[in-house]
Amino acid sequence: MKAKLNLMAGSAGDEGVNSEINVIPLVDVMLVMLIIFMITIPVVVKSVPLTLPVANNIQTETTPENITLAIDTNGNFYWNDEYIATSEELFERLAEVAVIVPQPEVHIRADKDVRFEFVGRVMYNLQRASIIKVGFITNPELR
C-alpha cells in the first residue's frame, strides 16, 4: 500500500505534460531528404551528347512606320497630321509608299460624323495604289 502511495505521490510531483514540440526528428528527416535529392538530381539531369549546328545571324527586317490617314467631318485628308489638298495628291503619296518592302500599314482615323463618301475615296485610292495592310482606328466603347 505504501508503494501505491509513493507512486501517487511521485506523479503528483510532476509539473504536468510536456507540451513542447520536439523538432529534432523533423530536422533529421529534412536533412536526409535534402541529401537524397542532392544525390539523385545529377543522375536525372543527363543529357544526350549533341553537336549543334552553327547559325548565321541574319539581319532582321525593320518594319516601316505606320501611316495614319485622318479624315475630319469636312472631308479633309491628313497624312500623319499633314494636310493633303486633293484626292490625287493622296494617291500619289500612297503610290510612293506602296513600293516599299515591307509595305507599311495604313491606319484610317475617320471622324464619327464624316460622310462615307470621303472614307470611300480613301479606300478607293488605297486599292488603286495596291496598299495591302489597312486598318481602322476607333475608340473602344466604355462600359
MARDRENDREN-371039 format. One record per residue (C-alpha): x, y, z. Coordinates in Angstrom, 3 decimals. Example, Ala and Ser with C-alpha at 12.3 -4.5 7.8 and 13.67 -1.06 7.14 Angstrom:
// residues 2
<pt><xx>12.300</xx><yy>-4.500</yy><zz>7.800</zz></pt>
<pt><xx>13.670</xx><yy>-1.060</yy><zz>7.140</zz></pt>
// end
This chain:
// residues 143
<pt><xx>0.000</xx><yy>0.000</yy><zz>0.000</zz></pt>
<pt><xx>2.899</xx><yy>2.242</yy><zz>0.724</zz></pt>
<pt><xx>4.173</xx><yy>1.627</yy><zz>-2.827</zz></pt>
<pt><xx>0.891</xx><yy>2.837</yy><zz>-4.199</zz></pt>
<pt><xx>1.112</xx><yy>5.956</yy><zz>-2.131</zz></pt>
<pt><xx>4.657</xx><yy>6.616</yy><zz>-3.328</zz></pt>
<pt><xx>3.555</xx><yy>6.172</yy><zz>-6.939</zz></pt>
<pt><xx>0.723</xx><yy>8.558</yy><zz>-6.447</zz></pt>
<pt><xx>2.920</xx><yy>10.991</yy><zz>-4.608</zz></pt>
<pt><xx>5.537</xx><yy>10.796</yy><zz>-7.362</zz></pt>
<pt><xx>3.058</xx><yy>11.501</yy><zz>-10.103</zz></pt>
<pt><xx>1.605</xx><yy>14.390</yy><zz>-8.194</zz></pt>
<pt><xx>5.061</xx><yy>15.938</yy><zz>-8.004</zz></pt>
<pt><xx>5.389</xx><yy>16.204</yy><zz>-11.834</zz></pt>
<pt><xx>4.814</xx><yy>19.630</yy><zz>-13.269</zz></pt>
<pt><xx>2.402</xx><yy>18.340</yy><zz>-15.893</zz></pt>
<pt><xx>2.512</xx><yy>17.186</yy><zz>-19.506</zz></pt>
<pt><xx>5.428</xx><yy>18.398</yy><zz>-21.636</zz></pt>
<pt><xx>3.739</xx><yy>20.384</yy><zz>-24.417</zz></pt>
<pt><xx>6.872</xx><yy>21.456</yy><zz>-26.367</zz></pt>
<pt><xx>7.230</xx><yy>20.158</yy><zz>-29.914</zz></pt>
<pt><xx>10.307</xx><yy>18.042</yy><zz>-30.443</zz></pt>
<pt><xx>11.763</xx><yy>19.333</yy><zz>-33.744</zz></pt>
<pt><xx>14.912</xx><yy>17.230</yy><zz>-33.774</zz></pt>
<pt><xx>13.293</xx><yy>14.281</yy><zz>-35.622</zz></pt>
<pt><xx>11.805</xx><yy>16.736</yy><zz>-38.139</zz></pt>
<pt><xx>15.219</xx><yy>18.288</yy><zz>-38.810</zz></pt>
<pt><xx>16.759</xx><yy>14.820</yy><zz>-39.158</zz></pt>
<pt><xx>14.166</xx><yy>13.774</yy><zz>-41.738</zz></pt>
<pt><xx>14.583</xx><yy>17.035</yy><zz>-43.695</zz></pt>
<pt><xx>18.370</xx><yy>16.657</yy><zz>-43.811</zz></pt>
<pt><xx>18.070</xx><yy>13.061</yy><zz>-45.033</zz></pt>
<pt><xx>15.634</xx><yy>14.179</yy><zz>-47.763</zz></pt>
<pt><xx>17.972</xx><yy>17.012</yy><zz>-48.772</zz></pt>
<pt><xx>20.876</xx><yy>14.587</yy><zz>-49.115</zz></pt>
<pt><xx>18.760</xx><yy>12.174</yy><zz>-51.164</zz></pt>
<pt><xx>17.673</xx><yy>14.958</yy><zz>-53.541</zz></pt>
<pt><xx>21.235</xx><yy>16.231</yy><zz>-53.889</zz></pt>
<pt><xx>22.392</xx><yy>12.758</yy><zz>-54.888</zz></pt>
<pt><xx>19.555</xx><yy>11.991</yy><zz>-57.317</zz></pt>
<pt><xx>19.389</xx><yy>15.314</yy><zz>-59.208</zz></pt>
<pt><xx>22.682</xx><yy>14.863</yy><zz>-61.144</zz></pt>
<pt><xx>21.509</xx><yy>11.404</yy><zz>-62.178</zz></pt>
<pt><xx>18.200</xx><yy>12.739</yy><zz>-63.504</zz></pt>
<pt><xx>19.769</xx><yy>15.597</yy><zz>-65.478</zz></pt>
<pt><xx>21.574</xx><yy>13.508</yy><zz>-68.037</zz></pt>
<pt><xx>21.843</xx><yy>14.997</yy><zz>-71.480</zz></pt>
<pt><xx>22.386</xx><yy>13.437</yy><zz>-74.844</zz></pt>
<pt><xx>25.708</xx><yy>14.479</yy><zz>-76.381</zz></pt>
<pt><xx>24.949</xx><yy>16.509</yy><zz>-79.499</zz></pt>
<pt><xx>26.894</xx><yy>18.653</yy><zz>-81.894</zz></pt>
<pt><xx>24.665</xx><yy>21.609</yy><zz>-82.604</zz></pt>
<pt><xx>24.737</xx><yy>23.377</yy><zz>-85.970</zz></pt>
<pt><xx>26.284</xx><yy>26.799</yy><zz>-86.300</zz></pt>
<pt><xx>23.743</xx><yy>29.504</yy><zz>-87.096</zz></pt>
<pt><xx>24.370</xx><yy>32.562</yy><zz>-89.193</zz></pt>
<pt><xx>22.915</xx><yy>35.755</yy><zz>-87.848</zz></pt>
<pt><xx>20.535</xx><yy>37.206</yy><zz>-90.382</zz></pt>
<pt><xx>19.882</xx><yy>40.898</yy><zz>-90.254</zz></pt>
<pt><xx>16.363</xx><yy>41.470</yy><zz>-89.010</zz></pt>
<pt><xx>13.992</xx><yy>43.460</yy><zz>-91.135</zz></pt>
<pt><xx>12.761</xx><yy>46.643</yy><zz>-89.617</zz></pt>
<pt><xx>9.174</xx><yy>47.407</yy><zz>-90.374</zz></pt>
<pt><xx>8.444</xx><yy>50.877</yy><zz>-91.658</zz></pt>
<pt><xx>6.401</xx><yy>53.238</yy><zz>-89.561</zz></pt>
<pt><xx>2.651</xx><yy>53.093</yy><zz>-89.894</zz></pt>
<pt><xx>0.896</xx><yy>55.805</yy><zz>-91.857</zz></pt>
<pt><xx>-2.122</xx><yy>57.440</yy><zz>-90.281</zz></pt>
<pt><xx>-4.706</xx><yy>58.900</yy><zz>-92.642</zz></pt>
<pt><xx>-7.158</xx><yy>61.130</yy><zz>-90.818</zz></pt>
<pt><xx>-10.450</xx><yy>62.378</yy><zz>-92.246</zz></pt>
<pt><xx>-12.277</xx><yy>65.200</yy><zz>-90.485</zz></pt>
<pt><xx>-16.008</xx><yy>65.993</yy><zz>-90.678</zz></pt>
<pt><xx>-15.477</xx><yy>68.339</yy><zz>-93.652</zz></pt>
<pt><xx>-13.796</xx><yy>65.598</yy><zz>-95.692</zz></pt>
<pt><xx>-10.249</xx><yy>66.960</yy><zz>-95.391</zz></pt>
<pt><xx>-7.459</xx><yy>64.400</yy><zz>-95.558</zz></pt>
<pt><xx>-4.407</xx><yy>64.391</yy><zz>-93.259</zz></pt>
<pt><xx>-1.284</xx><yy>62.272</yy><zz>-93.793</zz></pt>
<pt><xx>0.303</xx><yy>61.844</yy><zz>-90.344</zz></pt>
<pt><xx>-1.219</xx><yy>65.194</yy><zz>-89.270</zz></pt>
<pt><xx>-0.126</xx><yy>66.921</yy><zz>-92.514</zz></pt>
<pt><xx>-2.947</xx><yy>68.363</yy><zz>-94.616</zz></pt>
<pt><xx>-3.461</xx><yy>66.883</yy><zz>-98.098</zz></pt>
<pt><xx>-5.335</xx><yy>69.158</yy><zz>-100.507</zz></pt>
<pt><xx>-6.656</xx><yy>66.727</yy><zz>-103.126</zz></pt>
<pt><xx>-7.511</xx><yy>63.100</yy><zz>-103.600</zz></pt>
<pt><xx>-4.897</xx><yy>62.872</yy><zz>-106.379</zz></pt>
<pt><xx>-2.163</xx><yy>64.078</yy><zz>-104.051</zz></pt>
<pt><xx>-3.234</xx><yy>61.348</yy><zz>-101.614</zz></pt>
<pt><xx>-2.992</xx><yy>58.750</yy><zz>-104.397</zz></pt>
<pt><xx>0.497</xx><yy>59.937</yy><zz>-105.380</zz></pt>
<pt><xx>1.758</xx><yy>59.578</yy><zz>-101.819</zz></pt>
<pt><xx>0.145</xx><yy>56.159</yy><zz>-101.462</zz></pt>
<pt><xx>1.736</xx><yy>55.017</yy><zz>-104.743</zz></pt>
<pt><xx>5.169</xx><yy>56.066</yy><zz>-103.432</zz></pt>
<pt><xx>4.642</xx><yy>54.115</yy><zz>-100.217</zz></pt>
<pt><xx>3.247</xx><yy>51.024</yy><zz>-101.970</zz></pt>
<pt><xx>6.637</xx><yy>50.100</yy><zz>-103.460</zz></pt>
<pt><xx>8.410</xx><yy>49.997</yy><zz>-100.079</zz></pt>
<pt><xx>9.274</xx><yy>46.471</yy><zz>-98.937</zz></pt>
<pt><xx>7.863</xx><yy>45.569</yy><zz>-96.466</zz></pt>
<pt><xx>4.860</xx><yy>47.703</yy><zz>-97.099</zz></pt>
<pt><xx>3.792</xx><yy>49.920</yy><zz>-94.182</zz></pt>
<pt><xx>0.367</xx><yy>49.655</yy><zz>-92.627</zz></pt>
<pt><xx>-2.118</xx><yy>52.435</yy><zz>-93.309</zz></pt>
<pt><xx>-4.385</xx><yy>53.315</yy><zz>-90.396</zz></pt>
<pt><xx>-7.537</xx><yy>55.264</yy><zz>-91.167</zz></pt>
<pt><xx>-8.876</xx><yy>57.583</yy><zz>-88.464</zz></pt>
<pt><xx>-12.213</xx><yy>58.994</yy><zz>-89.561</zz></pt>
<pt><xx>-14.454</xx><yy>61.254</yy><zz>-87.521</zz></pt>
<pt><xx>-17.660</xx><yy>59.515</yy><zz>-86.465</zz></pt>
<pt><xx>-19.746</xx><yy>62.159</yy><zz>-88.276</zz></pt>
<pt><xx>-17.830</xx><yy>62.058</yy><zz>-91.575</zz></pt>
<pt><xx>-19.790</xx><yy>61.111</yy><zz>-94.687</zz></pt>
<pt><xx>-18.922</xx><yy>57.694</yy><zz>-96.053</zz></pt>
<pt><xx>-18.137</xx><yy>59.299</yy><zz>-99.410</zz></pt>
<pt><xx>-14.826</xx><yy>60.600</yy><zz>-98.031</zz></pt>
<pt><xx>-13.899</xx><yy>57.274</yy><zz>-96.429</zz></pt>
<pt><xx>-14.785</xx><yy>55.612</yy><zz>-99.738</zz></pt>
<pt><xx>-12.404</xx><yy>57.939</yy><zz>-101.593</zz></pt>
<pt><xx>-9.567</xx><yy>56.960</yy><zz>-99.282</zz></pt>
<pt><xx>-10.394</xx><yy>53.257</yy><zz>-99.667</zz></pt>
<pt><xx>-10.523</xx><yy>53.636</yy><zz>-103.467</zz></pt>
<pt><xx>-7.109</xx><yy>55.341</yy><zz>-103.513</zz></pt>
<pt><xx>-5.673</xx><yy>52.631</yy><zz>-101.241</zz></pt>
<pt><xx>-6.929</xx><yy>49.984</yy><zz>-103.646</zz></pt>
<pt><xx>-5.576</xx><yy>51.844</yy><zz>-106.706</zz></pt>
<pt><xx>-2.166</xx><yy>52.184</yy><zz>-105.050</zz></pt>
<pt><xx>-2.134</xx><yy>48.451</yy><zz>-104.129</zz></pt>
<pt><xx>-1.827</xx><yy>49.025</yy><zz>-100.390</zz></pt>
<pt><xx>-2.390</xx><yy>45.677</yy><zz>-98.693</zz></pt>
<pt><xx>-2.441</xx><yy>46.375</yy><zz>-94.964</zz></pt>
<pt><xx>-5.242</xx><yy>48.739</yy><zz>-93.956</zz></pt>
<pt><xx>-6.742</xx><yy>49.234</yy><zz>-90.518</zz></pt>
<pt><xx>-9.411</xx><yy>51.437</yy><zz>-88.988</zz></pt>
<pt><xx>-8.699</xx><yy>53.176</yy><zz>-85.696</zz></pt>
<pt><xx>-11.609</xx><yy>53.551</yy><zz>-83.293</zz></pt>
<pt><xx>-12.107</xx><yy>54.404</yy><zz>-79.660</zz></pt>
<pt><xx>-13.178</xx><yy>51.414</yy><zz>-77.555</zz></pt>
<pt><xx>-16.663</xx><yy>51.557</yy><zz>-76.109</zz></pt>
<pt><xx>-16.638</xx><yy>52.430</yy><zz>-72.416</zz></pt>
<pt><xx>-18.547</xx><yy>50.054</yy><zz>-70.180</zz></pt>
// end
